[in-house]
Amino acid sequence: MKIKILAKDIELTEGNRDYIEKKIISISKYLQKFDQDGDLKCDIEVCKITHHHAHGNVFHASVNLFLPGKTLRAESDGETLREVIDRLKDVLKYEVLKYKERRNKAE
């Protein structure tokens, strides 16, 4: 799976970049059937949605996962970047499993 990370209005450290990649790569085990050539693409955007608030939903992340015949999208907001990424991974995992279930029923 090819992962592209875009950061807006925040500086993404190597530690955060590695954390994001690790969390999203963990979903690839559910996609082995579709990613035999390593051609799946995953675009992730993380940003800070407010500059003057210290509490509340400060960070936002979204992901687009391009699968055969379908693009899965997940979004999450939260107070910390890692919290947002954890939630994003959970939502994306749910979407991937739902996609696989529908695809298996169709076959």
HELIX and SHEET records of a PDB file:
HELIX    1   1 GLU A   14  ILE A   25  1                                  12    
HELIX    2   2 SER A   26  TYR A   30  5                                   5    
HELIX    3   3 LEU A   81  ALA A  106  1                                  26    
SHEET    1   A 4 LYS A   2  LYS A   8  0                                        
SHEET    2   A 4 LYS A  41  LYS A  48  1                                        
SHEET    3   A 4 PHE A  59  LEU A  67 -1                                        
SHEET    4   A 4 LYS A  70  GLY A  78 -1                                        
END                                                                             
